[in-house]
Amino acid sequence: MIPRALLFIILFLAGCATAAHAPTEPSAATPANVTLTVFAAASLAEAFEEIKADFEAVHPGVVIVYNFGGSNALAQQLGQEAPADLFASANASQMQVAIEAGRIIGGTSRVFVHNRLVVVVPTGNPGGVATLQDLARPGLMIVLAAAEVPVGQYALDFLDKAATDPAFGPAFKDDVLANVVSYEENVRAVLTKIVLGEGDAGIVYASDISGDSADQVERLDIPDDLNTVASYPIGVIQDSTNPDLAQAFMEYVLSPEAQAVLASHGFIPAAGD
């Protein structure tokens, strides 16, 4: 028969062993997974993917999910109550659409970066586009974004300015538009058609031909007096389910670290805006 004192010690040790192997509950300080949904202009795709990785690295438990597209289409979706946490537009007009729809509070958005237009042609330049004036040459195949898309309107603004310049002539805009074979729903679709050789020339943002894309097309610069410097605003959706984290993401996009990433992708930093 086991002495009572020894039995007590055995039971005590067994209890300790059971406690040592019991599963522990997660600490209250351990963050649950949080998803931030960011609606962003298609031209931001590559830069924002890099920013996503950096932001997630310093915010464990946070996952950024993007919805990239034409800013006009994204603003429409927001107007139809699509759930989101932030909106990064390629122009102020589409941000205003989101504000008027009640999704973003007026005065809370911030310009975080700028961009400019360039003409792109397929590698080898099969259309022989040597000057901007060549865009009006009959028979050339041109691809533009639709006018509802910010880059499409900026392209039309370039043609309007050029038509008032004696170096181009008043018929320049009409002649160029007569060569347009398709109007695309976002700037990346324009670039893709040019890369595939489905057009002789297209108008995109300078940022679209950074990185891998730089080797797939050739560029023709548009001078400052004919160009448009596009301003990109970002804002927090007022009914975001994670407003503090959404605000933190917006502030990170404005930080020197994220601005350097955007600059590396061909954007113009918004320092001082």
N, C-alpha and C positions, 0 to 999 in steps of 0.2 A: 504494500500500500504506500502511495506517494505521500510523504509528509506534507502537511498543509502549507507550510512556508514555501517548500519547493514548488508545489502546485501553483501557488500565487505568482511565483517568479516566471514560471512557464507561460501562464496565461497572459501575464503582463508583456512578455517578450513577443508573444504571438500577436497581441493587439498592436504593438508597435510596427511589426512587419506588415500587417494588413493596412495600417495607415500609410506606411511608406509606399505601398503599391497602388493606393487608391488614386483614380484619375483626378487631376487638379482642374478646377474651373478656370476659364480664361479670366485674366485680370480685368478689372473694370477699366484700366487704362489702355488695354489693347483695342485699337480702333477697328471697328467693323469695316468691311469693304464699302467704299463710297464711289459711286460713278458720277462723273461730271460730263454732261453732254454739251459739246461745243459745236455750234453751227458756224462754219467758216468758209470764206470765199475759196474757190478751187485753187486759185493761185498761191494760197498759203500752204498747200498740202505738205510739201517736202519740209519746209521750215518748221511747221507746227508739229510734225511727227518727231522732229529732233527736240523741240521744246517740251513735248509730252513726256519723252523719256527722262529729261532733266527734272521736270516738275514731279513726276511720280517717284523719282529717286529720293527726293527730299520730303515727300509726303507719303510715307508707307500706308498702304491700305486704300489709297486713292487711285482710281482708274479713269483715264480720260478717254472718252468715246467721241469721235468726230463725225460730223455730217458735212462733207464738203460738197459744194455746188456753186452755181451762179448765185450771186448775192440776191438777185431779184427773186429767184425761186425759193431761197431760204427765208427771205422776208415774208413771202406768201405763206409758207408753211407756218411761220411763227404767228401770222395773222389768223391762221386756222387752228390756233391753240396747240400746235405741236409742242410736246414737252422738251425743254432745253434749259441750260443753265447760263450760257453765254452766247453772244452773237458777235462775230468778227466780219465786218462787211468791207467790200472793196471800194465803197464810196459812201458819202454822207446821205445820199438820197434814199438808199435802201435801209440805212439805219433809221432814218426819219419815218419810213413806212412802219418799222417795228415799234417806234415810239408812238405813232398815231394809233397803232393797233392796241396800245396799252401794255405791250410786253416789256418795254424798257422805259424807265423813268427819264423824261427829258432832262438834259443837263448832266447826266451821270456817265455818258459814254466818253471815251478818250481816244484821240488819234494816236495810234501806236507805231505806225510805219508809213512810208511812202513808196511809190513805184513809178515807173515811166514806161512808155511804149517803145517797141522796136519792131522792125519788119524782119520776118524770118523766111528763109527759102530752104528747100531741101538740100542736103549735101550734094555738092557738084553743081548746084544752081542750074538745073535743066531749062528753066525759063529764061535764063540770061538776064536776070534783074540786076543791073549794075548801079542804077540810080533810083531815087524815089519817083522820078518822072516816068520810069519804065512801068510803073504800076498801071498807068493809063493806056499802055500799048494794047491794041486790039488783039484778042485771042488769048491773052494771059488768063490763067485760072487763079482767082483770089479767094481765100477763105477768111471770113470775119466772124466775130461773135455777134449774136443778135443785138439789136439796139437796146433791148431791155436789160442786157447784161452790162455792167459798168465798163468793161474793156471795149465792148461794142460801141457804146456811146463815145468813149474817148477816141476811138478810131474815126468816128464820124466827125468829131471835133477837129482832129488832125486834117481831115480832108477839107473841111470848111476853111481852116486857116490857110491851107496850101492854095485853095482856089482864089484867094485874095492876093497871093504872091505872084508877081509877074514871071517868076522863074517857073511857075507851073501853069498859070492861065486859068480863066474862069470855068473852063469845061473840064478841068481836072477831076473834080469830085464825081461828076456824072459819068465820065469815062471809066474811072476806077470802079464805080458801083456796077457799071455794065459788065465788068469782068468777074463779078462775084458769083461763084458757083455754089456756095452754101453759107448759111448763117448758123453758127453753132450755139449750143445752150450754155457753154462756159468756155473759158480761155484754154483749158487743158484739151478740150476737144479740137480747138483750132490747131494747137501745137501738134496733136497726134496726126491730124490729116496732112500737115506739112511734112512731118517725119516720114509718113507712109508714102509720100509723093502724090497725094490726092489733090494737091494744089501747088501752084508755082510760087505763091507768096501768101503770107498771112501776117496779121498784126497781133502781137501778144505783149505781155509785160517782160521787162528785162529780167525779172526774177525767174521767169519760166524757162529760161535757157541757161540756168546755172547747173552745176553738177553734171550728171550723166547726159542731160539734154544738150549741153553745150557741144558735144561731139556729133550730134545727130542733125543739126541744122547749121546754116550760116546766117549771120545777122547783118542788117543794114540799119544804121542808127538814124533816128529822126532828130533833127536839130532842136535845141531848146525852144526857139521861137515858134515852132510848129507842134511841139510836144505838149503833153499834159502830165503834170506831176500829180498822180493819184494819191489821195489821202485815205487811209484805212482806219475806221473807228472800231472800237470794241466796247461792249457794254454787257452788264449783268442782267439777265432776265429777272424781272421783279418778282415773279412767282417761282423762282428757283427753289428747289427743295434743300439746296445746300448753299445758301447765299454767302456765308463766310468763306467757304472754300472757293466759290466762284469768284469772289472779290480777290482772294489770294492769287488765283490763276491770272486774273487781269493785271494785278500788280506785278506778277512775275513776268508777264509779257512785256511790261514797260521797264523792267529792270535792265541794267547794263549787260547782264549775262545773256538774256533772251534777245536783246537788241543786237548783240554781237552775232548770235545765230542767224537772225534775220538778215544782217548785212552780208554774212557769208553766203547767203542764198540769193544775193543780187538786189535786195531791198535797200531802201534809203532809210536809215534810222530816224526816229522822230524826236531826236534830242531837242529839248526845250519846248516842245509843243504842249 
